[in-house]
């Protein structure tokens, strides 16, 4: 199959990860990139925009401190959360 070449710039770290992945799994970079692009396009078609979280979130310092504090000392789980994590009763 003859393909059409496209061009995209990626970070050095992304290229390094791609190189390691393809070498480790014995895959061609073209195959991995095309499959990743197809999966991405299909996911964007099927899922609502709300399902995609940006890779980078910007928050104010106060909000960041609140999140960091909750991560360091999380509150105990609520009864509702416990029920949810237990799943449906059989």
N, C-alpha and C positions, 0 to 999 in steps of 0.2 A: 504494500500500500504506500503510495506516495503522499507525503504530508505537506502541509504548508507551514512554513516557519514563521513563528511570532517572536517578538522580543519583549523582555521585561527585565527591569532592574530589581535585584534583591540585595539584601544586606549580606555582608561577608559571612556572618554567622549562619544565616539561612542556607547559603551555598555550601558551607562546610557541613551542615547537618544533612543536606541532600546528598553530598558526596559520600559521607559515612554510611547513610542509610542504603544507598544504591550499592555500594561496595559490599556491605555486610549481607545484603539479600540477593546479590547477583542480578540486579535489575538495571535496565537502561534508564537513564535520566528522563528521556523523552516519554517513556511509558509512565513513569511515576508522576511527572508533571501533568500529562494529559489526564490521567485517572483522577488526580487531585482536583484539577479544574472541573472535570465532569461532576465529581461528587459535590463540589462547592456550588456549581450552577444548579444542580438538582435540589440540593438542600434549600437554596434561596428561592427556588420555585415552589417548593412544597411547604416550607415553614413560614410563619408570619415574621415580619421584621422584629417583633418583640422577642423572638427566640434567639436573636443574635446579640451577644454582649460585646461591646467594643473591646478590642485588645488593650486599650488604655483608657482608664477612667481618670478624670481630673476632679478632685474634690477640694473644698476649702480646708485649711489647716485644722479648724475646730472639728469638722466632720471626720477627718482622718484620725485625729486623736481619739474620738469616740469609738471609731471602728477598731483601732489598735487596742484600746482599753478592753473592749468586749472580746477581742480575740485572746488577749492575755488572761482575762478572768471572765469566762463566759457564764451567763446566768444558768441556773439549773433548767432542764427542759420542762416545758409546760405539759400538763396532762394531754392536751390536744396533740402536741408534737409526739409524745410517747405513743398515743393511739395510732397516729399516722405511721410511725416507724414500725409498729408491730404489724401493720397491714390488716387486711380484712380477716375477721374471725371465720375459721372454717367450720 
